[in-house]
Amino acid sequence: MLPKNVGLVLTARGGIYAYCYRNGYKLPTNGNEKVIVYDDNLEIDIFAQMYTHKDGELVANRVVLPNSIVRIMEKGVQKKEVLHYKELNDWSNAHHLASLHNILGSWNVDLTAKDDDISNTVSQDCTLEAMPIEIADACIQGLKVLTIHNDTNTLAREISLLPLFMGLNGLEQTKDKQYEEDAYTTVYRNNILTPKANEHWSDRKGRYSNRANAWILTKIIKLHNKEYYETTLKPLLKKRLQDKNKLKHEIKLETIEKQGIDINDPFTFGNISEKATRGEYKEEADIATDLTKVIRYYAGESGLVFIIKEYDAQQETNVIRYKTKTNAYEQMHIIRLWDDGKKQITVQDIFEKYSGQYVVEGVRFNSDNPNVFNVFQGFQYEKLEQVDESKIDMFINDPTYRTIAGGNREVFEYILNWIAFIAQNAEQKTRTAIILQGLQRIGKNRFTDAISEMFSRYSQPNISTIEEFTGTFNSVVENVMFAVLNEMMNYIESKKGTAQAMKTIIRDKTIRINEKNQPRRRAENVINTIIVTNNDYPIQLDNSDGRYL
């Protein structure tokens, strides 16, 4: 896009400054932003010291010299951050630099006509987009009873032949050469030409024939036919911009490869932070795709509930955690990606832009509904087609049969069936709890540890107080198929309410989860419990109570 004979400087924020000669080219302001916008990745601004004062006050010089070192001032306070501007090519000894007039000419841009309506008209191959026929027709109709001058003055003051002809020349791209010629005839007939403009109409038309940008016509009408612009042209331009943004968004969505949250995949939210730190992300779609592997959200009872896959160092496995919007956004906001020239882009920005990729209707422990997040994703250990029972005889016969079942064949088979039911029915409950009561060091925890390991990811091997089950904060029971309530104390009358809560946990199919600083939510109750105790009277039992073994 740029000729070779320009000076190049790398800015402190990762942008590029290109230096050239102005050669008398009159710019509207010192800072002309978004002269050209290319996709979402490139914006071209032009800065020059056109004037030093405005309204009697000194204005800032936006031109920064190569190899400058600048310290930031904010509200009169000097910041610690120092910005460096590095020269990229040896141009200080160059005989001449490129002309701004020639550079803009190669882009078919008349800077005096810069406006938001025409700034976003560069296509993927860096060429001007053709003006749609409905907008072109509206522009031709809007050029009526206007005074056209020969002199090249700023467009804000008057319409001159150069910008007008540039606009009309661009209409060939809209349809064909005849459409352009018909537009010339219509504009000539419907407007008021000064004597000089009328005299030079034909020769200027030939001289400017290689300059074309139909979008300048929108600026001419905005400045000199304001009522028509607001009522007719502006709605068309707005619709075009909306359609273009919608199409751009749809194209980007197509590049996102939506993944499921796989608990067995080692990739977690922490890996996104690592990749961002190493600068591995180059495109928004890459980050958006990685986010589909680790995050979902849904509308809960008291606000949005976020589901995030993370690594649990204590369990040494990946886990699913529930977080509030505030906590999830804080986690995403601290991961910085790049500076787009306006602000620092974070993972939160990407999430919000493509939030529709991560929404689900709710959470179930085990569901086939593709719109519901499924917690259960299989056990950590795979099922064997053939089993060498000699390897588990030691566990089955001792401690299970001799110690845990006390040599009672009926109790022994009940315990084995109880464990098998949990393994075979991930979303269901046995609706009974087993109480292991006995002396210390007889192997009760050896037995429960083996079962907990088998149900790893969905087990709690050592819950030390019953209040974790029945207290105000009870998230320990969520998405847990098997739990061990260890060292259960003797039952006392004051704990009657706790005993009643235990019955509810054992029997009920749903449970209300309260977790400190996290969203309150209702969840499936799939927990099956073994209570381990050395005490004589760990829990209140009624004669007809079938909840316990």
C-alpha positions in Angstrom: 0.0 0.0 0.0 3.0 2.3 0.6 5.9 3.2 -1.8 9.4 2.3 -0.8 10.6 5.9 -0.2 8.8 6.5 3.1 10.3 6.6 6.6 9.1 3.8 8.9 9.0 4.0 12.6 7.8 1.4 15.1 5.5 3.0 17.7 5.5 2.1 21.4 2.1 0.4 21.0 3.1 -1.8 18.1 1.8 0.4 15.2 3.8 1.8 12.3 4.4 5.4 11.4 5.2 6.2 7.8 6.8 9.6 7.1 6.4 11.5 3.7 6.4 15.0 2.3 3.2 17.0 2.5 4.2 19.3 -0.4 1.6 21.9 0.4 -1.3 19.4 0.7 -3.8 21.1 2.9 -5.2 18.8 5.6 -8.4 19.6 7.4 -6.9 19.2 10.9 -3.6 18.2 12.6 -5.0 14.8 13.3 -7.0 13.1 10.6 -8.1 9.7 12.0 -9.5 6.7 10.1 -8.8 8.0 6.6 -9.0 4.4 5.6 -10.3 1.4 7.6 -9.3 -2.0 6.4 -11.1 -4.9 8.0 -10.7 -4.9 11.8 -6.9 -5.0 11.7 -5.7 -1.8 9.9 -6.7 1.8 10.3 -4.8 4.6 8.6 -4.5 8.0 10.2 -2.7 11.1 8.9 -1.0 13.6 11.2 0.7 16.9 10.3 1.3 20.2 12.0 -1.2 22.3 10.0 -1.5 24.9 12.7 -0.1 25.5 16.2 -2.9 27.4 17.8 -6.7 27.1 17.9 -9.0 29.6 19.5 -5.9 31.4 20.9 -4.6 28.3 22.6 -1.6 26.1 21.8 -2.5 22.7 20.3 -0.5 19.5 20.5 1.8 18.5 17.8 0.8 14.9 16.9 4.0 14.2 14.8 6.6 12.2 16.7 10.2 12.1 15.5 12.0 8.8 15.0 13.9 7.4 18.0 11.9 9.6 20.4 11.4 8.7 24.0 8.2 10.0 25.4 6.8 10.0 29.0 3.1 9.9 29.3 1.2 12.8 30.9 -2.3 12.1 32.2 -4.4 15.0 33.7 -1.2 16.9 34.4 0.4 13.9 36.2 3.5 12.4 34.7 3.3 8.6 34.5 6.1 6.1 35.0 5.5 4.5 31.5 8.1 5.5 28.9 7.3 5.1 25.2 10.0 4.4 22.6 9.7 5.1 18.9 12.2 3.0 16.9 13.4 3.8 13.4 12.9 0.8 11.1 14.7 1.9 8.0 17.6 4.3 7.2 15.6 7.1 5.6 17.2 10.1 7.3 19.8 10.3 4.5 17.3 9.7 1.7 17.4 12.2 -1.2 13.6 12.6 -1.2 10.5 11.1 0.4 7.3 10.1 -1.3 4.6 12.8 -1.7 1.4 12.6 0.4 -0.5 13.8 -2.7 0.8 10.8 -4.7 0.1 8.3 -1.9 -3.5 9.5 -1.5 -3.9 9.5 -5.2 -2.8 5.9 -5.5 -5.6 5.1 -2.9 -8.1 7.3 -4.8 -8.7 9.3 -1.6 -9.4 13.0 -1.3 -8.7 13.7 2.3 -10.9 16.8 2.3 -13.8 14.4 1.8 -12.9 12.1 4.8 -16.0 11.1 6.7 -17.3 8.1 8.6 -19.7 7.3 5.7 -16.8 6.7 3.3 -14.0 5.6 5.6 -15.1 2.0 5.8 -15.1 1.2 2.1 -11.9 -0.7 1.6 -12.3 -4.4 0.6 -10.2 -7.4 1.6 -7.7 -6.8 -1.3 -7.2 -3.2 -0.3 -9.3 -1.8 -3.1 -12.3 0.5 -2.8 -15.6 -1.3 -2.6 -18.1 -0.6 -5.4 -21.0 1.6 -4.3 -24.3 -0.3 -4.3 -26.7 0.8 -7.0 -29.4 2.0 -4.6 -26.9 4.3 -2.9 -25.4 5.5 -6.2 -28.9 6.3 -7.5 -29.6 8.2 -4.3 -26.4 10.2 -4.7 -27.2 11.2 -8.2 -30.7 12.3 -7.1 -29.2 14.3 -4.2 -26.9 16.3 -6.5 -29.5 18.9 -7.5 -29.5 22.8 -7.5 -26.0 22.9 -6.0 -23.3 25.4 -6.9 -20.2 23.8 -8.4 -16.8 25.7 -8.5 -13.7 25.2 -10.5 -11.3 26.0 -7.6 -9.9 23.3 -5.4 -10.9 24.4 -2.0 -11.9 22.4 1.0 -15.1 20.5 0.5 -16.6 21.9 3.6 -16.6 25.4 1.9 -17.6 24.5 -1.6 -18.1 21.8 -4.2 -15.2 21.8 -6.7 -14.6 19.8 -9.8 -11.9 17.5 -8.4 -13.9 15.8 -5.7 -17.1 15.8 -7.8 -15.4 14.1 -10.7 -13.6 11.6 -8.4 -17.0 10.6 -7.1 -18.7 10.4 -10.6 -15.7 8.4 -12.0 -16.3 5.8 -9.3 -19.8 5.0 -10.5 -18.4 2.9 -13.4 -17.5 0.4 -10.7 -21.1 0.4 -9.6 -22.5 -0.7 -12.9 -20.8 0.3 -16.2 -19.3 3.2 -18.2 -22.7 4.2 -19.6 -24.0 4.6 -16.1 -21.1 6.9 -15.2 -21.7 9.0 -18.4 -25.4 9.3 -17.7 -24.6 10.5 -14.1 -22.2 13.2 -15.6 -25.0 14.4 -17.8 -27.6 14.5 -15.0 -25.3 16.3 -12.6 -24.3 18.9 -15.3 -27.9 19.5 -16.1 -29.3 19.7 -12.6 -26.8 22.0 -10.9 -25.4 25.5 -11.1 -21.9 25.8 -12.5 -19.8 28.9 -12.0 -18.4 30.3 -15.3 -14.9 28.9 -14.6 -16.4 25.5 -13.7 -18.5 25.5 -16.9 -15.4 26.5 -18.9 -13.2 23.7 -17.6 -15.8 21.0 -17.2 -14.6 18.9 -20.2 -10.8 19.3 -19.8 -11.0 18.6 -16.0 -13.1 15.5 -16.7 -10.3 14.2 -18.9 -7.5 15.2 -16.5 -9.2 13.5 -13.5 -10.3 10.4 -15.4 -7.9 8.1 -13.4 -9.1 9.4 -10.0 -12.2 7.4 -8.8 -13.9 7.1 -5.4 -17.7 7.1 -5.6 -18.0 7.4 -1.8 -16.9 11.1 -2.0 -20.4 11.8 -3.3 -21.9 10.9 0.1 -19.7 13.6 1.8 -20.6 16.2 -0.8 -24.3 15.6 -0.2 -23.9 15.6 3.6 -22.2 19.0 3.5 -24.2 20.7 0.8 -27.6 19.0 0.8 -28.1 18.3 4.5 -31.9 17.7 4.5 -31.7 15.2 1.6 -28.8 13.5 3.4 -30.6 13.0 6.6 -33.9 11.8 5.1 -32.8 9.7 2.2 -29.1 9.0 1.9 -28.1 8.4 5.6 -30.7 5.6 6.2 -29.2 3.8 3.1 -25.7 4.2 4.4 -26.6 3.0 7.8 -28.3 -0.1 6.5 -25.3 -0.8 4.3 -23.0 -0.6 7.4 -25.3 -2.8 9.4 -25.4 -5.4 6.6 -21.6 -5.3 6.2 -21.0 -5.7 9.9 -23.5 -8.6 10.1 -21.8 -10.3 7.2 -18.3 -9.8 8.7 -19.5 -11.2 12.0 -21.1 -14.2 10.2 -17.8 -14.9 8.4 -15.9 -14.7 11.6 -18.3 -17.1 13.3 -17.7 -19.6 10.5 -14.0 -19.6 11.4 -14.7 -20.6 15.0 -14.4 -24.3 15.5 -16.8 -24.9 18.4 -15.5 -27.6 20.8 -17.1 -29.4 23.7 -15.7 -29.2 27.2 -13.8 -32.5 27.5 -12.8 -33.2 31.1 -10.2 -35.7 29.8 -8.5 -33.2 27.5 -5.6 -31.6 29.5 -6.3 -28.2 28.0 -7.8 -25.9 30.7 -8.5 -22.2 31.2 -4.9 -21.8 32.5 -3.5 -22.8 29.2 -5.3 -19.8 27.5 -3.3 -17.6 29.9 -0.1 -19.3 29.0 -0.7 -19.1 25.2 -1.6 -15.4 25.5 1.6 -14.7 27.5 3.7 -16.4 24.8 1.9 -14.3 22.1 0.6 -17.3 20.3 -2.8 -15.9 19.5 -2.9 -14.0 16.2 -6.6 -14.1 15.4 -9.8 -13.6 17.4 -11.1 -16.9 16.1 -8.2 -18.8 17.7 -9.0 -17.5 21.1 -12.8 -17.9 20.6 -12.2 -21.5 19.7 -10.1 -22.2 22.7 -12.7 -20.6 25.0 -15.3 -23.2 23.7 -13.1 -25.9 25.3 -13.2 -24.4 28.8 -16.3 -22.2 29.4 -20.1 -22.1 29.2 -22.7 -20.0 30.9 -26.5 -20.1 31.5 -29.2 -18.0 33.2 -29.5 -19.2 36.8 -32.0 -18.3 39.5 -30.0 -15.3 40.7 -28.1 -14.3 37.6 -25.7 -15.8 35.1 -23.8 -18.9 36.2 -20.5 -19.6 34.5 -19.1 -23.1 34.1 -15.3 -23.2 33.8 -13.0 -26.1 33.4 -9.8 -25.8 35.5 -7.1 -28.0 37.0 -7.4 -29.0 40.6 -4.0 -29.5 42.1 -5.3 -31.3 45.2 -7.2 -33.9 43.2 -4.6 -33.9 40.4 -7.3 -33.8 37.8 -9.5 -31.4 35.7 -12.7 -30.3 37.4 -15.7 -28.2 36.6 -16.2 -25.1 38.7 -19.2 -22.7 38.9 -18.6 -19.0 39.1 -20.5 -15.7 39.2 -20.3 -13.3 36.2 -18.1 -11.0 38.3 -15.6 -13.8 39.1 -15.5 -15.2 35.6 -15.1 -11.8 34.0 -12.3 -10.9 36.5 -10.5 -14.2 35.5 -10.9 -13.3 31.8 -10.1 -9.6 32.1 -6.6 -10.1 33.5 -5.5 -12.1 30.4 -4.2 -9.5 27.9 -3.9 -10.2 24.2 -2.9 -7.1 22.2 -3.4 -3.4 21.9 -5.7 -2.4 19.0 -4.6 1.3 19.2 -7.6 2.3 21.4 -7.4 -0.1 24.3 -5.8 -3.3 25.6 -7.8 -6.2 24.2 -8.4 -9.0 26.8 -10.0 -12.5 26.7 -13.1 -10.9 28.2 -13.5 -8.7 25.1 -13.3 -11.8 22.8 -15.8 -13.7 25.1 -18.3 -10.9 24.9 -18.0 -10.5 21.2 -18.8 -14.2 20.6 -20.8 -14.9 23.7 -23.4 -16.8 21.7 -20.9 -19.6 21.2 -20.8 -20.4 24.9 -24.4 -20.2 26.1 -26.3 -23.3 27.3 -29.8 -23.8 28.6 -28.7 -25.3 31.9 -26.7 -28.1 33.6 -27.5 -31.8 34.1 -25.3 -34.4 35.6 -25.9 -36.8 32.7 -28.0 -35.6 29.7 -28.2 -36.3 26.0 -29.6 -32.8 25.3 -26.9 -31.0 23.2 -28.2 -27.6 24.5 -27.6 -28.6 28.1 -24.1 -28.9 29.7 -23.4 -32.5 30.6 -21.2 -32.9 33.7 -20.6 -36.6 33.6 -18.1 -37.5 30.9 -17.1 -41.0 32.0 -14.8 -42.3 34.7 -11.1 -41.7 34.9 -10.5 -45.5 34.5 -11.7 -47.4 31.5 -13.8 -50.5 31.7 -11.9 -53.7 30.9 -13.4 -56.3 28.5 -11.6 -59.1 30.3 -10.9 -59.1 34.1 -8.2 -61.0 35.9 -10.1 -61.5 39.2 -7.0 -62.7 41.0 -5.8 -59.1 41.0 -8.8 -58.0 43.0 -9.3 -61.0 45.2 -7.3 -59.4 48.0 -9.7 -56.4 48.0 -12.9 -58.4 47.5 -12.2 -61.1 50.2 -10.2 -58.9 52.6 -11.3 -56.3 53.6 -14.7 -56.3 51.9 -16.0 -59.7 52.8 -14.2 -60.5 56.1 -13.9 -57.0 57.6 -16.6 -54.7 56.1 -19.3 -57.4 55.7 -18.2 -59.2 58.8 -18.3 -62.5 56.9 -22.0 -62.1 56.2 -22.7 -63.2 52.6 -26.0 -61.3 52.3 -24.4 -58.0 53.5 -21.3 -58.7 51.3 -23.5 -59.1 48.2 -25.5 -56.0 49.1 -22.4 -53.9 49.3 -21.1 -55.2 45.9 -24.4 -54.6 44.3 -24.6 -51.1 45.9 -21.2 -50.2 44.4 -22.1 -51.8 41.0 -25.4 -49.8 40.8 -23.5 -46.5 41.2 -21.0 -47.5 38.5 -23.8 -48.6 36.1 -26.2 -45.8 36.7 -24.3 -42.5 36.7 -27.4 -40.3 37.0 -29.3 -42.3 39.6 -29.1 -42.7 43.4 -29.1 -45.9 45.5 -31.1 -43.8 48.1 -29.4 -45.6 50.9 -26.3 -45.0 52.9 -23.9 -47.5 54.4 -22.6 -47.0 57.9 -19.2 -48.6 58.7 -18.9 -48.8 62.5 -16.0 -50.4 64.2 -12.7 -50.1 66.0 -9.8 -48.0 64.6 -7.3 -49.5 62.1 -9.4 -52.4 60.9 -9.4 -51.2 57.3 -12.5 -49.1 56.9 -10.7 -46.2 55.1 -8.7 -48.7 53.0 -12.0 -49.9 51.7 -13.5 -46.4 51.0 -10.3 -45.1 49.5 -10.4 -47.8 46.8 -14.0 -46.9 45.9 -13.3 -43.2 45.9 -10.4 -43.7 43.5 -12.6 -45.8 41.2 -15.1 -42.9 41.1 -12.4 -40.3 40.9 -13.6 -36.8 39.6 -17.0 -37.6 41.0 -16.0 -38.5 44.6 -15.2 -36.9 47.9 -13.0 -39.4 49.8 -12.8 -37.6 53.1 -15.5 -35.2 54.4 -14.6 -34.6 58.0 -17.7 -32.8 59.3 -21.4 -33.4 58.7 -21.9 -29.6 58.5 -20.3 -29.7 55.0 -23.2 -31.9 54.0 -26.0 -30.1 55.8 -24.7 -26.6 56.6 -25.2 -23.3 54.9 -22.5 -23.9 52.3 -22.9 -27.3 50.8 -21.2 -27.3 47.4 -19.2 -30.4 48.5 -22.2 -32.6 47.5 -22.6 -31.1 44.0 -21.9 -33.5 41.1 -20.6 -36.1 43.5 -21.6 -39.7 43.0 -19.7 -41.1 46.0 -18.7 -39.5 49.3 -17.2 -40.6 52.5 -18.3 -38.9 55.7 -15.4 -39.7 58.0 -15.1 -40.0 61.8 -18.8 -39.4 62.4 -19.3 -38.2 66.0 -22.0 -39.5 68.4 -25.5 -38.3 67.7 -26.9 -35.8 70.2 -30.4 -34.3 70.4 -29.2 -30.8 69.3 -28.2 -32.4 66.0 -31.7 -33.6 65.2 -32.1 -31.0 62.5 -28.8 -32.2 61.0 -30.0 -35.8 61.0 -33.2 -34.8 59.2 -31.1 -32.9 56.6 -29.0 -36.1 56.1 -32.2 -38.1 55.3 -33.1 -35.5 52.6 -29.6 -35.7 51.0 -29.8 -39.5 50.9 -33.3 -39.6 49.4 -34.1 -36.5 47.4 -33.3 -36.3 43.7 -32.5 -32.5 43.7 -30.7 -30.3 46.0 -30.2 -26.5 46.4 -26.5 -25.6 46.3 -25.1 -22.7 48.2 -21.5 -21.9 47.7 -19.6 -19.0 49.3 -19.3 -16.0 46.9 -20.6 -18.2 44.0 -24.1 -18.3 42.4 -26.9 -20.1 44.2 -28.3 -22.9 42.0 -30.4 -26.0 42.0 -28.7 -29.3 41.0 -29.3 -33.0 40.6 -28.6 -34.9 43.8 -26.6 -38.0 42.7 -24.6 -38.5 45.8 -24.2 -41.9 47.5 -22.7 -41.9 50.9 -20.7 -44.2 53.2 -20.5 -43.0 56.8 -17.3 -44.1 58.7 -17.2 -44.0 62.5 -15.7 -45.4 65.6 -18.5 -44.2 67.8 -21.5 -46.3 69.1 -24.3 -43.9 68.1 -23.3 -41.9 65.1 -26.8 -41.2 63.7 -30.5 -41.4 64.7 -32.1 -44.5 63.3 -35.9 -45.3 63.4 -37.1 -48.9 63.4 -38.7 -48.4 60.0 -35.9 -46.4 58.5 -34.7 -48.0 55.3 -32.1 -45.4 54.4 -29.2 -47.0 56.1 -27.3 -50.3 56.1 
